[in-house]
């Protein structure tokens, strides 16, 4: 029987504009426009469903065509979608401008609706049942800090592990009061710097700072450079595989989190789990979408052959 994952977090519309030539700051740039359902929690939910997990998604949504687009994409991915729908509100959105090579120039997040996902909504019977009936709870920092704390507390009361996706430097600080209740955290360098209020020359120094804040296990990604991951008793480093045909880096971090969690739930250790995460991210960046529609357990296994072994640092 497939393991169950409860996802509480962002499920909204991603709009991405890509500049066709060299970026000219402060000027009009020729380019193209694209939109699709996205959000950290939603991207991870789709990835995990494609990897064979039984995924339930709970998030706020507006009663508008954008909300219907998210619902349709969730259904297509095989997700058990249980949104809080606010008929008089608009579905949140994320609007990004990308350079020709896919790297982010600037983004704007219109996420006011997520403020309505308040802690008392966790007391709804269907939500309580979802906590009781899952193997892992995954949340993201699109939600309010007090709600994230309540999620960690309810999961602890149910004896369920919690994973969290940092989302952005501005939002990751919402997770700070909850770090002692989070079992696995996924963040990049900028988010680690915002959370620890430090930017060490050696990224391994972040581990001590994050542990001091109460975090037990984490993965810090560094773009094309080696990621750092740690647990209570291990520290590993992994150089991501070279991907020649990068289409779009959007969603890479969410897919990495999905790959790592899928491996941990299958019983792999941290060193092997980050390899699965790197493989999932490599598949995703070759897709023009925030999640790769061809992601599957078989493709992930094939792509693992391209990922080097993790280096055990301690």
N, C-alpha and C positions, 0 to 999 in steps of 0.2 A: 504494500500500500504506500502511495506517495506521501511524503512528509508534508505537513501543513504549515503555511507561513501566513501570518496576519500582517498586512502592510497598512500603516497609518501615516499619511503624508501628502505630498504634492501630487496632484493630478490635474493638469491644466493644459493650456495651449502654448506651444513653443512657436514663435515666429522668428525666422532667421533670414537675414539679408546677407548675401555674399557679394563682396566687391570683385569685379572681374579682373581688374589690373592691379597696378601698384596703389597702395592706399595713400590718399591725399588728405591729411587731416584738415579740418576746417573748410572743406570744399565738397561740392557735389561729386559723388563717385558713381560711375556706371556699375550696375549690378543686377542681381535677380533676387526674387523674394520667394520664400517657401514657408509653409506652416504645417504643423502636425501636433497631435496630442503628446504631451511630455510631462516633466516634473520628476524630481529625483525618486520619490516613492513609486510613481507610476512606471517609470523606465525600469526600475528594479523588479517591479511586479511582473511586467511583461517578460523580462529576461528569465526570471525564475519559473514562470509558467511554461515557457518554451523549453526549459531544462527539466521539465517533468514534475514540478512541484504543484501542490494543491494550494493556490494562492487566493486569499480573500483581501479585497481592497476597501478601505473606508476612508473617505475624504470629503470635504465640502465642495459643492459644485453649484453653479448658477443654473437657473431655468432658461437657458438660451441655446442657440445652435452650437456654440462651442462646447457646452456641457454634453450635448447629444453626440458630438464628435468624439469626446473622450469616452463616453459610454460605449459607443460602437467599436472603438479600438480595443477597449477592455474585453468586450465580448469576443472579438476576433482573436485575441490572444489567449482566450480560455480562462480569463480571470473571473472569479465570483465577485462582482462589483456591487458594493453596498454603500452608495454615496449618501451624504446629507444634502438634499437638494433645497436651495433657497430660490424659490420661483421668481422673486423680485430682484435678484442680484445677478451680476455677470460673473461668469467663470473666470478665475485668475488667468493671467497670461505672463509669459516671459518673452521679451523681444531682444534679439541679439543681432549685432552687426559683426560679420566675420570677414577676415582678410581672404585673399584668393587661395591661400594655402590651408584655410579652415580654422586658423587661430582666431581667438576672440579679440575684437577691438573694444567693444563696450556693450553693455546690456542693461535693460530696464525691466524690473520685476514689478508687476501690478498684482499684488497678492493680498489685498485687504480682506478678502473673504475668509482667508485662513484664520483670521482673528476670531471668527465665530465658532471655530472648533475649540470650545472651552472644555475644561476638565469634567464638568458635569455630564457631558455627552458620553463619557466613558461609563456612566452608570445606567445607560439604556440597556435593557435586557439583552437585546441582540448583540450588543458590543461586549457585554460581560460574557455571554456565551462564546463569542469568537475568541476571547482571551483563553477561556477554559479549554477550547477545542483546537489549539494550535501547538506547533512544536517550536516556533520562533516568532518573535514580534520584531518587525522592522519599521522604524520611523525615520523621518527626516526633519531637518531644522526649518522647514517651511512653517511648521506649527508653532504656536506660542510657547514660551519657556515654561509656563505653569502647566500647560497640557503635556509637554514632553516629560516633565517631572511626574505628573500623574500617570502617564503611560508606564514609566519605569517602575513606579510604586505598585501599580496594579499587576504588572508582569511578575514582579518579585513575589507578590502575594499569591500568585498562581503558580509560582515555581517555573516560569518560562524565561529563557534567555532573551535579551534585547540587543538588537543591532541598530546602529544609527548612521545616517549619511549626513555629512556636514553641510552640504549645499553651497555655501559661499562664506567668505570672511565676515560679512556683515551678519549672517544668520547663525554661524556656528556657536557664537557666544550664548545663544539660547540654550544650548546643551550643557553649558558649564555647571549649573547647579545639579545636573543629573548624572554627571560622569561616573560617580561611584555605583550607579545602578545600571550602567550600560556595559554589556559584555563584549561588544565588538564595535569599533568606531572606524569610519572610513573618511579620510580627509586628505587634502593636498597641502603643499607647503604654505601657501598663503593662508589657508584656514588654520593650520597648526600655529603659524605666527600670530594670528589674531587670538587664538584660544590661549596660548601661553604667554603672549605679550613679549615674545623673543624671536630672534632670527639668527640662530647660531650658524657658524661656518660649517660645522660638522652636523648634519641632520640627525645623527644618533643622539645628540644632546637633547633633542625634543622629547625623547623617550622618558628621560628622567623628569622633565617638566610635566609631561602628561600623566605619568604615574603619580607625581606629587598632587595632581588635581583629582586623583581617584580612579583614573582610567586603567583598566586591567589589560585590555587587548586593543591594538589599533594597527591600522595600515596607513602610512603616509606616502602618497604618490608624488612623483617629481617630474611629470611629463615624460620626456624621453630618457631621463636619467634614472638610476637605480632607485626603486622604492625601498622603504624601510618598514618592516612590520615587527611587532613585538607582542608577546604574551607575558604571563607572569614569570615564566622561566626560560624564555627564549627570545632572541633577537635575530632576525634574518634580513638579508638584502637580496633584491632580485633585479637584474637588468631586463627591462621589457624587450621583447623581440623587435627587430627592425621591420617596419611595415612600409613598403615602398609606395603603395597605392592608397594613401590616406584620402578619404572622401570628405570626412567631417569628424572632428573630435568631440562633438556634442554627445553626451551620454557615456563617454568612455569610463568615467569614474563610477557611474551607476552600474555599468556592466561588470567592471572589476569587482565591485562589492558583491554583485550577484554570483560571480564565479567563485569568489572566496567562500561565501556562505554556503554555496552548493557543495563545495568540497568538504567544508567543516561538518556539515550535516551528514555527509557520507562517511565521516570518520577519519578523514585525512588530517595529518598534522599541519602546523602553520606553514612550514616550508613548501609543502606540496599544495596547500590551499592557495597561496599567492601565485603559484604557477597557473592554476586554473583561472584565477582572476585576471592575470596578464593575458591568457589565451582568449578569454571572453572579451576583454578590451580590444585586442588586436582584431577580432572578428568585427566588432562594432565600428571601429574607425574606418573600416573599408566600406561601410554602408553610408549612403547619403542620409539615413534616418538616425534618430537618437537611439533606437534599438535595431538590431539586425534581424530582419524577418526570417533569415535562414539559420539563426542560432538554434542549435540542437545539441543533445548530449553527444551524438556521433561526430558533429563538426568540432565541438569543443575538444573531444579526445584526439581528433586528427591534428588540430592546431597546437595541442600540447607538445607535439614533436618539435615545434619551432621555438619553444620556450626553454631557455637554459635552466639548469638546476639553481636553486636558491643557495646563497652563501650563508652559512651559519656563522653569525658574529659572536654569539654567546649562548 
